[in-house]
């Protein structure tokens, strides 16, 4: 697919990671109160890039067929993870 799975890296990367803080606009941009259900209905189901880029986050995708659906509702593939970059942290720590 020619896609990077690290958000904000390269020219093609996931724009809808499953991450609540980056998928809802700031109160400075949209002062209307957002309830739990309101955030889910108004923001979670939008098929648009997140208002904020979660620089450096790594998503779970692709699936077993090497396909990736850039959709925050497909949380199996678009969930940000700490497990994937863990080995890299160890390697970089040993180099420092």
N, C-alpha and C positions, 0 to 999 in steps of 0.2 A: 504493500500500500504506500510505501515511501513516507511513512509517518513516524515521527518520534513519539515515544510514550512518556517523555518527560515534558510536562506543561511549560510552555514558554521557551522551549529550546528548538531552534531551527525554524524553517518557514512553514512546516505543517506539523501541528501538534494538537492534542485534544483541547477543544474549546468549551466543553461542557462536563468537566469532572464533577463527580457526585460529592459536592462539598458545600454545605449550607451557607457558610460565611461568604463564599465567593459567588454564589448563585443568586443572592438577593442584593438589590441596590442599597447603598448607604442612605441613612436618614437625611443626609445633606442633599442627596439627589432626589429622593422620594420621601417626603416627610410624613406620609400616611402611615399610621400604625400597622404593623404586620403581626397578626396572630399566628399561632402554630398552623392551624388549618388554612389561614389566608396565605401564608408563605408557600404552603404546599400547592394550593390551587392556583395562585397568581404567578409564582416563580418557578416552582419545580417542573411543571408541565410545559413551560415555554420551550419552543424549539429554536432557541437563539443562543449565541455564545454567552457565557457567564459575564456579568458586568465587570468582574475583576479577574485578572489572570493569576492563578496560583503558581507563581514561578518556582520551578524546581520540583514540584510534586510529580510523582510517578504513579500512573494509573495501572490497573491490573491487566488490561487487554494485551494482546488479542486472544480470541477464542481458539479452540483446538483446530479450526480450519483456517487459521491465520486471517480472520476477519475481525474488524473492530467497528462497533457502532458508537459513534461519538454522540452519546445521549446520556444525560444525567439520570434518566429513568432506568437505564440498563446498568444498575449498580454492580453487577458481577464483573463488567469490563471497565467501567469508568470510575470505580471507587479508588480514591487515593490510598496509597499503602505505605507502610513503614517496613514491611517484610522484604519487599523487592530490593530497596537500596541498602539493606543491612550489610550484606557482604562487601559492598563498595566502601562503606564506612570503615570496616576493618582494614581493608587494603590501604585506603588513604591514611588511616591512623598509623599504620606501620611505616609509611613513607615519610611521615613528618618527624 
